[in-house]
Amino acid sequence: MTRSQISAIVVGLGIGAVVAFNAAVNYGSCYWYGYQTDRTVRYAMGVGCMVKKESGWTPKAELRTEQ
């Protein structure tokens, strides 16, 4: 392997670690919100934190507009 290939692998692994860490923080934040508000929540990777309502699952960011 050349030095540039090793550098590319290291950079890719670094970016992957940052993405995984960010997902873990967002997941934890979502469930902490559910714990604090006593609501049923679910974390969807592409959407974010979802909150269970009578009408179905709603993104947490859109709750204020629907209430």
N, C-alpha and C positions, 0 to 999 in steps of 0.2 A: 504494500500500500504506500501511496505517496503521501507527502505531508499535507497536500491540499485535500485529499480524500479523508484523512484523519480529522482535519479541521472541520470539514463539512459534517462528518458524523458527530463530532463533539458539539457543534452548533445546533444540529438537529436534536440531539439529546437534551441540550439546554432549553431549547424552545419547548420541547415536549414536557420537560419538568415544570416549566413556568405555566403552561396550559393546564397541566394536571393539578398544580397547586391552586390556581385560580378557580378551577371547577370545585375543588374540595372546600375552598373558602365560601363560594357561592352556595354550595349544598348545605354547609353548616349554618350559614346565615339564614337560609330559607327555613330550615327546621327550628332555628332559634326564634324566628318570627312566629312560627306556628305555636311554639311552646309559650311564648309571652302573651299571645292573643287568644290562646285556647281554640285555635282553628285547625282544621285538617288541611295540611299543605302537601305538595308534591313538587319536586324539582325536575323540570324538563330541560335537558341540555340546550336545546335551541331557543327555548322561550324564556326560561328562567323560573322563578318561583310561581307556582300555581296555587290558588286558594279555592277550596271546595265551597260552593254556594248552593242554594236550592236549585238554581237553574243550571248548574254544572260547574266545570272547572274554569276559573278566570285568572288571567295573569295578575299578579300582585300589583304591578304597575298600573293596571287599568281599574283597580278596585274603586278608586276615588271617583272616577267618571261614572261608575255604575250604581253607586250607592244613593 
